[in-house]
Amino acid sequence: MSYTVRLVQSRPNTGVEFYAPGSAPLDRLEEWKTASKIISHSLDNLSADELTKTSSIEFAAGDNCAEYMFDDEIFNDASQTRKEYNTVNGISYSLETPEYTPVLFQKLINV
C-alpha cells in the first residue's frame, strides 16, 4: 500500500523565497524512484496567491517512508537545512502524513 507525505509551507510574502534543495536530495529522489521506493513526487505546487507551496512524495510503502525520514542522511541533512532556512525567513510549515504504520510508530518511539 502506498504512503503519501505532504509538506505544506507558507511564506509571509512573495519577496521571501522558498528553500530550494541542492542537487543531492533531488538526485536521491530519482534514485529512490528508479528503485521503486518512491512512486511519484511533486515538489513545487504553488497556491494561486503564491504564498503556499505544497510538496508531496508518494512512497511505495510505509517502510520506505520510515527509511526516508529516519535513516537517509542526504534527506535528513536537507530537511534540517530547510527547517533552519524556514525559521530565519518566517516560513511556517506542516507535515501531513497518513496514520502511522507499525514500522513508523516503532521508529518514532525510539527517536
WOHUPE-V81468 format. One record per pair of residues at least 4 apart in sequence whose ideal C-beta (glycine too) atoms are under 8 Angstrom apart, sorted by sequence separation. I is the first residue (numbers start at 0). J is the second residue. D is the distance in Angstrom with one decimal. If there is no record, write none. Layout:
BEGIN
I:J:D
I:J:D
END
This chain:
BEGIN
11:15:5.7
20:24:4.4
21:25:7.6
22:26:5.6
23:27:6.4
24:28:6.6
25:29:6.9
26:30:6.5
27:31:6.3
28:32:6.3
29:33:6.3
30:34:6.3
32:36:7.5
45:49:5.1
46:50:6.1
59:63:5.3
60:64:7.5
61:65:6.4
62:66:6.5
63:67:6.4
64:68:6.1
65:69:5.8
66:70:4.8
67:71:5.5
71:75:6.3
72:76:6.1
73:77:6.5
74:78:6.1
75:79:6.4
76:80:6.4
77:81:6.2
78:82:6.4
79:83:6.5
80:84:6.2
81:85:6.1
82:86:6.4
83:87:6.5
84:88:6.0
85:89:7.9
86:90:7.9
99:103:4.4
100:104:6.9
101:105:6.2
102:106:6.5
103:107:6.2
104:108:6.5
105:109:6.5
106:110:6.9
10:15:4.5
20:25:6.1
31:36:4.2
32:37:4.6
46:51:4.0
58:63:4.1
65:70:7.5
66:71:6.3
85:90:3.9
99:104:4.4
10:16:8.0
31:37:4.4
32:38:7.7
45:51:7.2
46:52:7.6
58:64:4.4
68:74:7.5
69:75:7.8
84:90:7.5
85:91:7.4
10:17:6.3
32:39:7.6
45:52:5.5
46:53:7.8
67:74:5.5
85:92:5.8
32:40:7.2
44:52:6.7
56:64:8.0
99:107:6.8
8:17:6.1
28:37:6.4
43:52:6.7
44:53:4.5
58:67:6.9
8:18:7.9
44:54:7.2
82:92:8.0
43:54:7.1
44:55:7.6
56:67:7.5
28:40:5.6
41:53:7.9
42:54:4.5
41:54:6.7
40:54:7.6
41:55:5.3
40:55:6.8
40:56:4.6
39:56:7.8
40:57:7.0
39:57:4.8
37:56:6.0
38:57:4.4
37:57:6.8
38:58:7.0
37:58:5.8
38:59:5.7
36:58:6.5
37:59:6.9
36:59:5.7
35:59:5.7
37:63:7.0
36:63:4.3
28:56:7.5
36:66:7.4
36:67:7.8
31:63:7.5
64:96:7.6
17:52:5.1
65:100:7.4
68:103:7.6
13:49:5.3
31:67:7.5
64:100:7.8
1:38:5.7
13:50:6.9
65:102:4.8
69:106:5.0
12:50:7.3
61:99:7.8
62:100:7.2
65:103:4.9
68:106:7.6
11:50:7.9
61:100:3.3
64:103:6.6
10:50:5.7
62:102:5.1
9:50:5.9
10:51:7.9
61:102:5.9
65:106:5.2
69:110:7.5
9:51:4.9
10:52:7.7
61:103:5.7
8:51:7.0
7:51:6.5
8:52:4.9
27:71:7.0
7:52:7.6
8:53:7.8
7:53:5.1
8:54:7.7
27:73:4.8
6:53:7.2
27:74:6.5
5:53:5.9
6:54:4.6
5:54:7.0
6:55:7.6
24:73:5.6
5:55:4.6
23:73:5.2
24:74:6.0
4:55:6.9
3:55:5.9
4:56:5.4
24:76:8.0
3:56:7.1
24:77:4.0
3:57:4.6
4:58:7.1
23:77:7.3
2:57:7.4
3:58:7.3
1:57:5.3
2:58:4.6
21:77:7.3
1:58:6.4
2:59:7.9
20:77:4.9
1:59:6.2
2:60:6.2
1:60:7.2
2:61:4.5
0:60:6.6
4:64:6.1
20:80:7.8
0:61:7.5
2:63:7.2
20:81:7.1
2:64:4.9
18:80:7.3
18:81:4.4
18:84:4.3
18:85:6.4
16:88:7.7
18:90:7.5
15:88:5.2
17:90:6.9
15:89:6.7
15:90:6.7
8:85:6.7
10:88:7.2
11:89:4.8
10:89:7.2
11:90:7.5
10:90:4.9
9:90:6.7
8:90:5.4
9:91:5.1
8:91:7.2
9:92:7.3
8:92:4.4
7:92:6.5
6:92:6.3
7:93:5.2
6:93:7.7
7:94:8.0
6:94:5.7
7:95:6.5
5:94:7.4
6:95:7.8
4:94:6.7
5:95:4.2
4:95:7.0
5:96:7.9
4:96:5.1
2:96:7.8
3:97:6.9
2:97:6.1
2:100:7.1
END
